Amino acid sequence: MKDLKFPIHFSFNIGTFANDFTAKDADGRTVAYVKQKLFKLKEAITIYSDETKTKVDYTIAANKWLDFSAAYAIKEVNGTAIGKVARKGWASIWKANYEIIDQHDKIQYHIKESNPWVKVLDSLLGEIPILGFFTGYLFNPTYNVTNLRGDIIVKLKKEPSFFGKEFKLELVKPIDNDDDDRIMLSLMMMVLLERRRG
């Protein structure tokens, strides 16, 4: 996923049993196809270069069995670790709160939901017949990736759509060094986890 052209769009495939989505850049070029392995005690996803699923680029897998405070190891297809994304346990119950950790186990970035009330209202109205069908258009959370100084680097926002299937990733500030893959992959794991939570 080099030379990414922002914004990047995540489009979930609602016509399959798998939890999967395609990531496309500003030119409409597919930069990744993400598929979550179902029925696993440890959550795991595979990132392919495109929808044909002929070439695996990365894998992400939990370090624990189903657990709300698990860390997810990000690896290249050859097994080289490039970092982790970790959910901050109890801090993530009210709003999404994750840490992006580099290959040396040092925290580099934070992912935080900007307004937790969006998720609360989405969940409440989602239980109401008929109205629940439209929550994908009414409530759209935003997730900010910040560096250790608190500067926002990228924003991931759910776009108005039925079933919450569209997300847009926008670059706010230049990404340091080779962190773009680590940030992108961490957000891919995070959006799968948060989408499942509602």
Buried (B, 14 or more C-beta within 10 A) or exposed (E): BEEBEBBBBBBBBEEEEEBBBBBBBEEEEBBBBBBBBEEEEBBBBBBBBBEEEEEEBBBBBBEEEEEEEBBBBBBBBEEEEBBBBBBBEEBBEEBBBBBBBBEEEEEBBBBBBBEBEBBBBBBEBBEEEEEBEBBBEEBBBBBBBBBEEEEBBBBBBBBEBEEBBBBBBEBBEEBEEEBBBBBBBBBBBBBBBBBEEE
